[in-house]
Amino acid sequence: MDFETRMLEREQVGEKKGLQQGLKTGALTLVASLKDVGCTSQQILQQLKQKYGNVFYDKQLEEFLKQS
């Protein structure tokens, strides 16, 4: 594997991590907003699964709910 290939792989990993972080921030913002308007934990979790279920596992979404 040459240097350029390794650098490209590192760049791709960095982009993926950045995207994941951005999505996590979005999920946490959604949780906070839904709590502010009085949604129950069950309602919030349902919304998280609808919007972020294709990116995060259920356990991760539950953890986001606990974090907020």
N, C-alpha and C positions, 0 to 999 in steps of 0.2 A: 504494500500500500504506500503510495507516495504522499508527500507532504500536502499537496493540494487536495487530495481526496480526504485526508484527515481533517484539514481545515474546513472543508465543505460539510463534513459530518458534524463537526463541532458547531458550526453555524446553524445547521438544521436542528440540532438538539437544543440550542439556545432559543431558537424561534418557537419550538414546541413548548419549552418551559415558560416562555413569556406569554404565549397564548393561554396556557393552563392557568397561569397566575391572573391574567386578565379575566378569565371566566370565573375563577374563584372569587375575585373581587366583585364581579357582577352578581354572583349568587349571594354573597354576604350582604350586598346592598339591597337585594330583593328581600331577604329575610328581615332586615331592619325596617324596610318600608312597610312590609306586610304586618309586622308587629306594631308599628306605629298606628296603623289603621284598625287594629284590634282583631286581626285574624288569629285563629287558634293554631297551635303547633301542627295539628293534623292538616289543616288547610294550607299552611306554609309548606309543609313537606310535600303535599300533593303538587303545589305550584313548582317547587324545586325539581321534582321528578319530571314534570311536563317540559320544563324549559331546559334543564341541565342533565336529565337522565341518560342522554346519549353520550355524555362526556364523562360524568362522574358515577361511581358506584353508589348504591343506596346508603351504604355506611358512611361514605364521605359526605353525602348530602345531609344525613342526620347529624354529623359532626359540625357542619356549617350552622345548622339550626342551634346546636348547643353553644357554639362560639359567640353567637350574637346575643 
